[in-house]
Each structure stands twice: as structure tokens, then as C-alpha cells.
Amino acid sequence: MAALPLINSLTTLRIISSAPLQRQAALRCLGAATCRRSFASSFSHHHSLTTRKAHSASVPPHKQNSSHASSPDQLTVPNAASTVPAKVHGDWVLFHPVYTPEELKSVEVLHREAKTFSDKLAAGMVRFARVMYDFVSGYKHPKGPLDDGMSVEQLRKAGVLLTDKEWLTRILFLETIAGVPGMVAATLRHLTSLRLMRRDSGWIHTCLEEAENERMHLMTFMTLRKPSLFFRALVLGAQGVFYNLFFLSYLISPRACHRFVGYLEEEAVLTYTRCIADLEAGRIPEWTNQPAPEIAIDYWRLLPDAKLLDVLYAVRSDETTHRFVNHSLANLNPSTDVNPFALREPNMHTKGKVIAFERSESEKYIQQVQKSLEERAADDKLTSG
């Protein structure tokens, strides 16, 4: 699969912070297929992460390039798996990465060792949820190599392989849950910013980006299967319980919640890695030549002839980003530290092979990004002059 290496968005993000740290950020589009985040500011000698003055983000009206559809009502979407009418295409409101083929293959299955009590509690809760979900869904991942003498059907009957429908059920359920934490965190930080009348240090929009990205995963796989009413009822119940539990937990300890999401995303990366391995080994024959859904081609800027395998690689890279970002945020002070990824995110060669930035590494990363952006601003000034 080939994909453009830069970010595609029409979002203009402006983040300004006064002393001790002043920073201005802008996300500038470079055309229909390329867009990047760029920043220009003066850099303070004070601590690079901590600031009492927080950041704010503003989003301009979103424009979509649309063609005339045959339906008399351009706003009506009869298919619940679609986010826009079938003939409407364009850029998406919030930032999301578009990966190169090399980045897609650079993801590694990693695990962060739990060191503190809250880390161990978060890891234990994720592990318990994984075991219970595997038990309820009847999933048994083989611990050793599969018997080459057994057919796919025999392996499925033995309970060591999932069918395409079982994979979709598993993915759809997990994505309905994975889209909750980012929205909860963004909501609470938004309300805190309003209540205390101060800026947020760039955390809100990163959390919102994560929530939308997970929702787009769900919308993508919804094009492959329409869940039953029973499945939707299960999602309704699970979502209601999880949302309220995570809401209360985030009020108590945002760091523990980000650590929980980091461990949850570790499991997501593992799940998609296993799914990719099964598909490439021919153990999901129904998906071998399955074309990529149109919504996925539009969202990740895939080639027109992209396959479902390409989509799985892109989704796994997204989950790797969430793994890295949440583990890194859990290493910061959520009340005073600036979100280092409000400026720019590392590429997948870093996020795919490093589980997280420690606090000192986040500070160093901010300094590196700030320096490169100041140099770019100087070059632009010379060019324009």
C-alpha cells in the first residue's frame, strides 16, 4: 500500500501561551493531499513543559468538496455506516496522520512495565477485561504454531481461528469502547478550562483527535457488517457503564486513566497484529481480495485499488499512536504540563518502536520541534523577503 507521508486536514490550530512559555501553532494545508502542522514562536529558557497559562484551539468552518448526488435530500444518509453522503469527498476536520508504507511496517508489539500501584491497577484492569472478553466471545489464541495439516475450517471448529464475521464482531465492539476515553478526557478538560477560566495547554484537541479517530475506525468496519439489535444492545450497556466509570476515574486521577488507555491500546495493537498475520497467512480467505471501503480510502488517503489489508495496517498504526501518546501523557503532570504533541507528533518510526516518552524526553522533544519550526519560520521569511 502506498500513502502520502504528510497530514491531510483543513484544520487551523492556534495555540498561544504567555510567560514562561510563549508558543503559537498553526496547522497549514499544503493542498488537497498534503498538510502539515507548523509553528512559530519565541522559546523561553524556563521549563519547557510546565506553564500556568494554557493553550487554546480554534477550528474554522470546515469545507468539503462535494458533487451533486442523485438523492433529492443531500443531507440524508440512509446507511448508518456512512458519515457523509456517498458522493461527498474531502478533507476531515480534525488532524490525523497519513502513513508511508515504511511507517506501516515499523510497528512493534510493545508492553510498558507497570511500576507504580496505579500502573499495576490499570494494567490489571485491562488484562482482566481482555480475559473476560475472550472468554465470552469464545476466542482462544493459539500459544504455539498451528497444525499445517488442518484446514481453515478445522482450525475454526477447534476454536483457534476466528471467522471473518467473528473478527468483525470483535473489532466493532472494541472500537465502540475505544472511542470513549478521548471524548471523556476532552469533555472534562474543556469544562475545567471553562470553570477555572484558563487555557488547557493543548490537551483537549489531542483527546478529541483520538476520539474521532477511533470513531472513524468503527465507521469503516461498519461498512462490512451491520450489527444486530442484540449486538447494539450490548454496546449500549457496555458504553453506558464504561463512560460513567471512566468519567469518575478521570476526575480522581487523569494520569491513571491515560495509563489505562495506554495499556488498552497495547491490546488493540496486539489484536490487529494477529488479525493481519491471519489474513496474510490465508486464514481469513473471505478478506483476501476484499477492497478497502471507500470511507477508508478517503480518510487514510489510500490508493483507489487498496485492499482491506491496507486498512488494517493503517488502523494498527493509529492504535500505535494512541498507545504512545497516552503512555506519554501519563508520564506528565496533567495540571501544569504542556501537551508535547500539540506541536507535532513523532513519525511512526518512533511511535512504533518506543512505548512512550518519559517527562524529560517530552521536554527535549518540545525543544527540538521548537527549534526546527523557528528555523523554518526564518527560512520562510528569507524566501518571502
C-alpha positions as CSV (number, residue, x, y, z in Angstrom):
1,M,0.0,0.0,0.0
2,A,1.2,3.5,-0.7
3,A,0.0,6.5,1.1
4,L,1.1,10.1,1.3
5,P,3.5,10.8,4.2
6,L,2.0,14.0,5.4
7,I,-1.1,15.0,7.2
8,N,-4.3,15.9,5.4
9,S,-6.6,18.3,7.1
10,L,-8.3,21.7,6.8
11,T,-7.9,22.4,10.5
12,T,-6.2,25.6,11.5
13,L,-4.9,25.1,15.0
14,R,-3.7,28.1,17.0
15,I,-2.0,27.6,20.4
16,I,-0.7,30.6,22.2
17,S,0.8,30.6,25.7
18,S,2.3,33.6,27.6
19,A,5.2,33.6,30.1
20,P,7.0,31.5,31.0
21,L,6.4,29.8,27.7
22,Q,5.1,31.5,24.6
23,R,4.1,29.4,21.7
24,Q,2.0,29.9,18.6
25,A,0.9,27.0,16.5
26,A,-0.8,26.7,13.1
27,L,-1.8,23.8,11.0
28,R,-1.4,24.8,7.4
29,C,-2.7,22.9,4.4
30,L,-0.4,22.4,1.5
31,G,-3.0,21.3,-1.0
32,A,-5.7,18.6,-1.3
33,A,-3.2,15.8,-0.5
34,T,-0.6,17.4,1.8
35,C,-0.9,19.3,5.0
36,R,1.3,19.8,8.0
37,R,1.4,21.4,11.4
38,S,3.7,24.4,11.6
39,F,4.6,26.7,14.4
40,A,6.5,29.9,15.0
41,S,7.2,31.4,18.4
42,S,9.9,32.6,20.8
43,F,11.2,30.0,23.1
44,S,11.6,30.7,26.8
45,H,14.5,29.4,29.0
46,H,12.0,28.3,31.6
47,H,10.8,24.7,31.9
48,S,9.6,23.5,28.6
49,L,6.6,21.5,29.8
50,T,5.2,23.4,32.8
51,T,3.1,26.5,32.3
52,R,0.3,28.1,34.3
53,K,-1.0,29.7,31.1
54,A,-2.6,27.0,29.0
55,H,-3.3,26.7,25.3
56,S,-6.5,27.1,23.3
57,A,-7.5,25.8,19.9
58,S,-9.8,27.3,17.4
59,V,-11.3,25.4,14.4
60,P,-12.6,27.3,11.4
61,P,-15.7,26.3,9.4
62,H,-15.0,23.1,7.6
63,K,-15.4,23.0,3.8
64,Q,-16.0,19.8,1.8
65,N,-15.6,19.4,-1.9
66,S,-18.9,17.8,-2.9
67,S,-20.6,16.8,-6.1
68,H,-24.3,16.7,-6.8
69,A,-25.8,13.5,-5.6
70,S,-28.8,11.8,-7.2
71,S,-30.8,11.8,-4.0
72,P,-33.2,14.8,-3.6
73,D,-32.0,15.3,0.0
74,Q,-28.3,15.8,0.1
75,L,-28.2,15.6,3.9
76,T,-30.0,12.3,4.3
77,V,-27.8,9.2,4.8
78,P,-29.8,6.0,4.7
79,N,-26.8,3.8,5.6
80,A,-25.8,4.2,9.3
81,A,-22.3,3.1,8.4
82,S,-21.7,6.3,6.4
83,T,-20.7,9.6,7.8
84,V,-21.4,11.6,4.7
85,P,-23.4,11.0,1.6
86,A,-21.8,8.5,-0.8
87,K,-20.7,11.1,-3.4
88,V,-19.2,13.6,-1.0
89,H,-15.5,13.6,-0.5
90,G,-13.0,16.0,1.0
91,D,-10.7,16.7,4.0
92,W,-11.6,15.8,7.5
93,V,-12.0,18.3,10.3
94,L,-9.5,17.0,12.9
95,F,-5.9,16.1,12.5
96,H,-5.0,12.6,11.7
97,P,-1.8,11.1,10.3
98,V,-1.4,9.5,6.9
99,Y,1.3,6.9,6.8
100,T,4.0,5.9,4.4
101,P,4.4,2.2,3.5
102,E,7.6,2.1,5.6
103,E,5.8,3.6,8.6
104,L,3.0,1.0,8.4
105,K,5.5,-1.8,8.7
106,S,7.5,-0.3,11.5
107,V,5.0,-1.1,14.3
108,E,6.1,-3.4,17.0
109,V,4.1,-5.1,19.8
110,L,5.4,-3.5,22.9
111,H,4.4,-3.5,26.6
112,R,5.2,-1.0,29.3
113,E,6.2,-2.5,32.6
114,A,3.8,-1.4,35.4
115,K,5.9,0.3,38.1
116,T,3.6,2.1,40.5
117,F,0.4,0.9,42.2
118,S,-1.8,2.9,39.8
119,D,0.1,1.5,36.8
120,K,-0.4,-2.1,38.1
121,L,-4.1,-1.4,38.8
122,A,-4.6,0.0,35.3
123,A,-2.7,-2.9,33.7
124,G,-4.6,-5.5,35.8
125,M,-8.0,-4.0,34.8
126,V,-7.1,-4.1,31.1
127,R,-5.8,-7.7,31.4
128,F,-9.0,-8.8,33.3
129,A,-11.2,-7.1,30.6
130,R,-9.3,-8.9,27.9
131,V,-9.6,-12.3,29.5
132,M,-13.3,-11.9,30.2
133,Y,-14.0,-10.7,26.6
134,D,-12.0,-13.6,25.2
135,F,-14.0,-16.0,27.4
136,V,-17.4,-14.5,26.4
137,S,-16.6,-14.4,22.7
138,G,-15.0,-17.9,22.8
139,Y,-11.7,-16.7,21.4
140,K,-8.6,-18.8,22.0
141,H,-5.4,-17.5,20.6
142,P,-3.0,-20.4,19.9
143,K,0.1,-20.3,22.1
144,G,2.2,-22.3,19.6
145,P,2.4,-22.9,15.8
146,L,-0.8,-24.1,14.1
147,D,-1.1,-27.6,12.7
148,D,-0.3,-27.2,9.0
149,G,-2.3,-30.4,8.3
150,M,-5.5,-28.8,9.4
151,S,-7.7,-26.7,7.1
152,V,-9.0,-23.3,7.9
153,E,-12.5,-24.8,8.7
154,Q,-11.0,-27.4,11.0
155,L,-9.0,-24.7,12.9
156,R,-12.1,-22.6,13.2
157,K,-14.1,-25.5,14.6
158,A,-11.2,-26.1,17.1
159,G,-11.7,-22.6,18.3
160,V,-8.2,-21.3,17.4
161,L,-9.2,-19.2,14.4
162,L,-11.9,-16.6,14.1
163,T,-14.1,-16.4,11.1
164,D,-14.4,-13.1,9.2
165,K,-17.7,-12.4,11.0
166,E,-16.2,-13.1,14.4
167,W,-13.3,-10.8,13.6
168,L,-15.7,-8.0,12.7
169,T,-17.8,-8.6,15.8
170,R,-14.6,-8.4,17.9
171,I,-13.3,-5.3,16.2
172,L,-16.7,-3.4,16.2
173,F,-17.2,-4.0,19.9
174,L,-13.7,-2.9,20.8
175,E,-13.9,0.3,18.7
176,T,-17.2,1.3,20.3
177,I,-15.4,1.2,23.7
178,A,-12.1,2.7,22.4
179,G,-13.8,5.8,21.3
180,V,-15.0,6.7,24.8
181,P,-11.8,7.8,26.7
182,G,-10.7,10.5,24.4
183,M,-14.1,12.2,24.4
184,V,-14.4,11.9,28.2
185,A,-11.0,13.4,28.8
186,A,-11.6,16.2,26.3
187,T,-15.0,17.0,27.9
188,L,-13.6,17.1,31.4
189,R,-10.6,19.2,30.5
190,H,-12.9,21.5,28.5
191,L,-15.2,22.0,31.5
192,T,-12.2,22.6,33.7
193,S,-10.9,25.3,31.3
194,L,-14.2,27.0,31.4
195,R,-14.7,26.7,35.1
196,L,-11.2,28.0,36.0
197,M,-11.1,30.4,33.1
198,R,-7.7,29.3,31.9
199,R,-6.2,27.6,28.9
200,D,-5.6,23.9,28.6
201,S,-2.0,23.5,27.4
202,G,-3.1,21.7,24.3
203,W,-4.5,18.5,25.7
204,I,-8.2,19.0,24.6
205,H,-7.7,18.8,20.8
206,T,-5.3,15.7,21.1
207,C,-8.0,13.9,23.1
208,L,-10.7,14.9,20.6
209,E,-8.5,13.7,17.7
210,E,-8.2,10.3,19.4
211,A,-11.9,10.0,19.9
212,E,-12.7,10.9,16.3
213,N,-10.0,8.6,15.0
214,E,-11.5,5.7,16.9
215,R,-15.0,6.6,15.7
216,M,-13.7,6.5,12.1
217,H,-12.4,3.0,12.7
218,L,-15.9,2.0,13.7
219,M,-17.5,3.7,10.7
220,T,-15.0,1.9,8.4
221,F,-15.7,-1.6,9.7
222,M,-19.5,-0.8,9.9
223,T,-19.4,-0.8,6.0
224,L,-18.6,-4.5,6.2
225,R,-21.2,-5.7,8.5
226,K,-24.5,-4.4,10.0
227,P,-24.7,-5.3,13.7
228,S,-27.8,-7.0,15.0
229,L,-30.2,-5.4,17.6
230,F,-28.7,-7.7,20.3
231,F,-25.2,-6.5,19.5
232,R,-26.3,-2.9,19.6
233,A,-28.0,-3.5,23.0
234,L,-24.7,-5.0,24.3
235,V,-22.8,-1.9,23.0
236,L,-25.4,0.4,24.6
237,G,-25.0,-1.3,28.0
238,A,-21.2,-1.5,27.9
239,Q,-20.8,2.0,26.7
240,G,-23.1,3.4,29.4
241,V,-21.2,1.6,32.2
242,F,-17.7,2.3,30.8
243,Y,-18.4,6.0,30.1
244,N,-19.5,6.7,33.6
245,L,-16.8,4.7,35.2
246,F,-14.1,6.4,33.1
247,F,-15.7,9.8,33.8
248,L,-15.5,9.3,37.6
249,S,-12.0,7.9,37.3
250,Y,-10.7,10.8,35.3
251,L,-12.0,13.2,37.9
252,I,-9.9,11.3,40.5
253,S,-6.7,10.6,38.5
254,P,-6.2,11.7,34.9
255,R,-2.7,10.1,34.9
256,A,-4.0,6.7,35.9
257,C,-6.7,7.0,33.2
258,H,-4.2,7.8,30.4
259,R,-2.1,4.9,31.6
260,F,-5.2,2.6,31.4
261,V,-5.8,3.8,27.8
262,G,-2.2,3.2,27.0
263,Y,-2.5,-0.5,28.2
264,L,-5.8,-0.8,26.4
265,E,-4.1,0.4,23.2
266,E,-1.4,-2.2,23.7
267,E,-4.1,-4.8,23.4
268,A,-5.5,-3.1,20.4
269,V,-2.1,-3.2,18.6
270,L,-1.8,-6.9,19.5
271,T,-5.3,-7.7,18.2
272,Y,-4.7,-6.0,14.9
273,T,-1.3,-7.5,14.6
274,R,-2.8,-11.0,15.0
275,C,-5.6,-10.2,12.5
276,I,-3.0,-9.0,9.9
277,A,-0.9,-12.2,10.5
278,D,-4.0,-14.4,10.0
279,L,-5.0,-12.5,6.8
280,E,-1.5,-12.6,5.3
281,A,-1.3,-16.3,6.1
282,G,-4.6,-17.0,4.2
283,R,-6.5,-17.9,7.4
284,I,-9.2,-15.3,6.6
285,P,-9.9,-16.2,3.0
286,E,-13.1,-14.1,2.8
287,W,-10.9,-11.0,3.1
288,T,-8.1,-12.0,0.8
289,N,-9.2,-9.7,-2.1
290,Q,-11.7,-7.6,-0.2
291,P,-11.5,-4.0,-1.5
292,A,-10.9,-1.2,1.1
293,P,-14.1,0.6,2.0
294,E,-14.5,4.0,0.2
295,I,-14.6,5.8,3.6
296,A,-11.2,4.3,4.5
297,I,-9.6,5.3,1.1
298,D,-10.8,8.8,1.7
299,Y,-9.8,9.0,5.3
300,W,-6.3,7.5,5.1
301,R,-5.6,8.7,1.5
302,L,-5.2,5.1,0.3
303,L,-4.8,4.1,-3.3
304,P,-8.0,3.6,-5.2
305,D,-7.3,-0.2,-5.5
306,A,-6.4,-0.6,-1.8
307,K,-7.4,-3.8,-0.1
308,L,-8.8,-4.4,3.4
309,L,-5.3,-5.5,4.5
310,D,-4.1,-1.9,3.8
311,V,-6.9,-0.6,6.0
312,L,-5.9,-3.0,8.9
313,Y,-2.3,-1.7,8.6
314,A,-3.5,1.9,8.9
315,V,-5.8,1.1,11.8
316,R,-3.0,-0.6,13.6
317,S,-0.7,2.4,13.1
318,D,-3.5,4.6,14.6
319,E,-3.7,2.4,17.7
320,T,0.1,2.5,18.0
321,T,-0.2,6.3,18.0
322,H,-2.8,6.2,20.8
323,R,-0.6,3.8,22.7
324,F,2.4,6.1,22.5
325,V,0.5,9.3,23.2
326,N,-1.4,8.0,26.2
327,H,1.5,6.4,27.9
328,S,3.5,9.6,27.3
329,L,0.7,11.8,28.7
330,A,0.5,9.5,31.8
331,N,4.2,10.5,32.5
332,L,3.3,14.2,32.7
333,N,1.6,16.4,35.2
334,P,-1.9,16.9,33.7
335,S,-2.5,20.1,35.7
336,T,0.7,22.0,34.7
337,D,2.5,20.4,31.8
338,V,2.1,21.3,28.2
339,N,1.0,18.5,25.8
340,P,4.1,18.0,23.7
341,F,2.0,16.5,20.8
342,A,0.1,19.8,20.4
343,L,3.0,20.9,18.4
344,R,3.8,17.9,16.3
345,E,3.8,14.1,16.7
346,P,6.8,11.9,16.1
347,N,6.6,9.7,13.0
348,M,5.8,6.0,13.2
349,H,9.4,5.0,13.2
350,T,9.5,6.5,16.7
351,K,5.9,5.7,17.9
352,G,6.1,2.2,16.6
353,K,9.3,1.2,18.3
354,V,9.2,3.3,21.5
355,I,6.4,2.7,24.1
356,A,6.4,6.3,25.4
357,F,8.3,9.5,26.1
358,E,9.4,10.0,29.7
359,R,8.9,13.5,31.0
360,S,12.4,14.6,30.3
361,E,12.2,13.2,26.8
362,S,8.9,15.1,26.2
363,E,10.7,18.3,27.2
364,K,13.6,17.6,24.9
365,Y,11.1,16.8,22.1
366,I,9.4,20.2,22.5
367,Q,12.7,22.0,22.4
368,Q,13.7,20.1,19.2
369,V,10.4,20.8,17.5
370,Q,10.5,24.5,18.6
371,K,14.0,24.9,17.1
372,S,13.1,23.3,13.8
373,L,10.0,25.4,13.5
374,E,11.8,28.6,14.3
375,E,14.4,27.7,11.6
376,R,11.6,27.0,9.2
377,A,10.0,30.4,10.0
378,A,13.3,32.1,9.4
379,D,13.7,30.4,6.1
380,D,10.2,31.3,5.0
381,K,10.9,34.9,6.0
382,L,14.1,35.0,3.9
383,T,12.3,33.4,1.0
384,S,9.4,35.8,1.1
385,G,11.7,38.7,1.6
